[in-house]
Amino acid sequence: MSDSNDEVDFLPQQDRILRQGDTGDEVLELQRRLSAAGFPLTLDGQFGPATERALRSFQNRAGLVMDGLAGPKTDHMLRQLETAQGRHLSPAAGETHHPPLAGDEGNSEPPASEHRLLGQQDLVWAAGELKVPVAAIMAVNEVESRGSGFFSNGRPAILFERHIMARRLRQHGVDPAPHIASEPDLVNTSAGGYRGGIREYERLERAQRIHQDSALESASWGLFQIMGFHWQHLDYDSVRHYAECMHRSEGEHLAAFVRFIQKDSVLLSSLRHQQWARFARRYNGPAYARNRYDVKMAQAFENHSRGLRESDLLA
């Protein structure tokens, strides 16, 4: 992202996911697990329409986004169900009782961590706020989000940008030159110095000792990796308030994304009219064509429109 808000330059990083068209042992294992969860399938290792329908149905029952993509969140919920099924095995009959999933009647309150995951209802809300099809939000979420808004330690996903730190220090009246000389991995005129994943917090915490607000403004946050320096543009009380919201849930990450789109007439208009090349150019910058983000979003929109129609939900 640039400091002038003219475009977002963000290349999303996503975990390995299974989708329609995939084949092999991983698909066979997914089919086995979905069947055990109460969504019977032919175990053929072919991720076809029937597997996608079963997966969307499971995701709906589990309170996840119904995207028909088997990634870490689906795996987590399947593992949670399998653990619960193991605990509910009847010693007398040897039968496995299937406890209800999140959202089912009679289900106990899920752990606090489960409330942090993005659900289909969050995307329906976002679509209503932006006045776009639900499938359009699902397409952007599939292609432009990083897949998981939190690291494995429970902290929001971030990427610290040292060149933004130099700019923000100047904005706050602090001369960055001494810090460029002493800590170039934290303050620099060029991007770089990344450690990746959880280790980005080591950089952020060191940068906070130089200037707390500049450091928080110099990190991109959450599912959609929106830079902290946008806090005022997005009507947060402060950058610390923005960071606090990013710690709460992926729903808050989506809310920041909705604010971001609402503030940019080009992005909003492009999304409403499904002008994917125009949207991707604005959101990703010049790299969009090389990475085919527009093509991926167009395909995802069609897939999710079809999937929602087949599920009798609003596309």
N, C-alpha and C positions, 0 to 999 in steps of 0.2 A: 504494500500500500504506500502511496505517496503522501507526503505531509499536506499536500494541497487538496486531498480528497478527490483527485481527478479520476483515479481508477484504482482497482485492487490488483496487486500483482502477487497472486497466491497460487502455488501448485499443490493441490491436495495430496496427502499421502494416505493410502488406505490399506487395511489389512487384506489378506487373501480371503476371497469369498467365492462361494459356489453359486452358479446361476444356470438358467435354462440353456441347454446346449452342451453343458459339461458332461463328461463321462468318466467312469473309472471307480476305483475303490473308495475314494472319498464320497462320491455320490451314493454308492452302495451303502456305506455306513450311515449317511444322512437318511436314506430311505428306511433303513432298519430302525433308527432312532425315532423317526416320525411315526412309523408303524407301531412301535412300542408305546408311543405317547397317545395312541388312539386315532391315528390317521393312516389307515392301512394302505399299503402300496405294493405293487409288484417290485420285487427286489432284483432289478436288472442292471443297476449302475448307469442308467440313462436318465439324465435330468431333463425330463420332458414336461408337457403341460400338466399332467397329473401330479407330478412331484411338486411343481410350482404351486398348484392349487392347495395341495396338502400343507405346504410350507406356509403359504399366506394364512390359511386357516389356523395353523398352530400359532403363528405370530399374533394374529388377532386375539386368540384365546389367552396368550401370554402377556398381552398389553404392550407389544412391541409395534414398531412401524411395519405395516403389511407390504413390504417391498418385494417379497419372493426371493430375497437374496440371503443365503446362509453364510453369515459372518460370525464374528466373536460374540455378539449379543444373543443371537439365536443359539449358538453353542452353549453360552452361559445358562440360558433358560432351560435348554434341554438337560444340561447337567443338573440343574437345580431340581427339575422334575424327576430325573433318574435317582437322585439321592433321596428325594421324598418317597418315591415308590419303594426303594429299598427299605426305608424305615417302616413302611406300611404293609410289609409282607405278613400274611396271616400264617402263623406257625401251624395251626390246625389244618387248614385247607390247602396251604401252599399256594394261595392265590395272591396276586399283586393287586392291591387296591389303588386306584388312580385318584390321588387327591386333586381338588380343583386348583387350577392355575390362577394367577393374578387376574382379577376382574370377574371370576366366577362367583356365583352366590355361595355364601358360606365360607369363603376363603378368609383366612386370618390375615391380619395386616402384614403386608410384605416388609422385609427389612428396609431400613432407611435408604440403603444403597440402591434398591430397586426403583425408588421414586426418582432417582437421578437420570434414569434412562429415558430417551425420547420415545414417545408412543404415537400411535396413529392419531389419537385425539389432538396431540400437539400440532401435527401437520394440518389437520382439518381447521384448527383455530388459526394457524398462520395463513392458510388459503383464504379464510374469511376476512382476515385483517387486510390482506393485500388484494382481495377481489380477483383471485386467480383460481384455476382448477386445482383441486387437490393433487392431481397427477403432476402438475407443474412443480409444486413444492417438493413432491417425492423425487422428481427427476433431478432437481437442484441438490437435494439432500444426498442422493446417491452419488452424483458426480463431483459436487463441489465441497462436500463436507469430508472430514478426515476419517469418518466411520465411527470413531469413539471420541467423545469429548473429554475423557478423563484418562490419565495414565493409570498404570496398575497399582500405584500407591494411593489412588483416590484423589489426587490433585488434578485440577484442570490442565488439559494439554496446552502447552505453550511452545513458542519458538522465540528466543530472544534475539533482537536485531541490533547489533552493535553500531551500525551506521545511523540508525534512528536514534540511538542513545546520544550520539554526538549532536544531532539536531535538537533533541529535546532539552539537552543541557543548555544550549544556546538560548532556546526559547525561555528557559527559566533563569536566564542571566548568569549562567555558570560557564566559565571558559573551559571548553573540553580539551584544550591543547595539553595541559599537564597529564590528564588521564589517558589521552591517546599515546603519550610517551611512556607512561608507567604501566598501563593495563590495556594494551591494544586489542586484546580479545574481548574486551567489554565496551570500549569506546574507540571508534575508528571512522574513517571517511568512506570505507568500503564495507560491503556486506561480508559475512564469513565468521569464522571462529565457532561454528556450531558444534555442539556435543551430542545433540539429539536426545529425544525422549526425556526421561526423568532428570537426566544430568543438565538439562537446560535450566533447572531450578538452581543449580549451583551458580550459574552465571547470573541469573536474575538476583539472587540474594547478595552476591558480591556487588552487583551494580546498585542495589538499593542502599548499600553503605556509602556510595558516592552521592546519590540523590534519589530518594525513594520514589517520588512521583515520576521523575524522568524514566526510571527503570521500569515501572509498571506500564508507562506509556509506550515503552520500546519493545514490549512483548505482544505477540499475537496470541489470542485466547480462544480455547474451546473448539467446538465442532467446526465452526466456520472460520476460525483463525482471524477474527477481526482485531485489528490493532488497538492497543490501549489508548493511543492518542486520540481516537475517535470519541472518547467518552463525552465530551461536551457537545459535539455535533449530534450525538445520539441521545442527548438529554438525560444523561446520568448526573448525579450530584457532584461527583468527583471521580478521578481515576481509581481511587481506593474503593469507592462505591461500585464502580464497574467491575473491578477485580473480585470484590465480595460476591457480586451476583454470579460471576462466572464459576465460583466455587460451589454454588448451590445445586445446579442441575443442568442437564442438556436442554431442558425446556427453557431455561434462562439464556442459553447459548442461541437457541432459535429465536427468542424474543429480541435479542440484540441484532440478529440477522434481519428480522422483520423491520426493525427500526432503520437499519442500514438501507434496505431496499426502499422503504418509504421516503427516505431523505434524498434519494437519487432518482430523478425523473426518467433518466435513460434506462436504468435497471428495471424500474417499475413498469414502464411502458413495454420494454422488451419481454418481460415475464408475462405480462397480461396478453400479449399477442404471440407468445411463443416464438419470438425472433431470437433463436438460440445463438446465432453467430454474433449478433449485436450484444446480447447479454454477456456472452463469454469474453468478447473483446473488452468490454467494460470491466468485468469482474476479474479476469485473469491477466489482462494485458496482452501484449503481442504474442506471447507464447501459446495463446489459445489454439491457433490454427495447427501448430506443430503437434500439439497434444490432443487435438480433435475433440476438445471439450464441447463444442457446439454439436458435433455429430453424436457424441455420447449422450448429451442431454436430450436431443431429439429422439433418439432411440429409446431412452429411458422413459420419456413422456409417453410414447406410443405403448410401450410395454405396461406401464402402470395404468394408463387409461383402460387398456384391455383387461388387466387384472382386476381393477376395481369394478368394471362392468360385470365381469364374471362372478365377482363376490357380492353383487347387488349393492355396491356402495357407490357414493357419489364420486365420479371421476373428476 
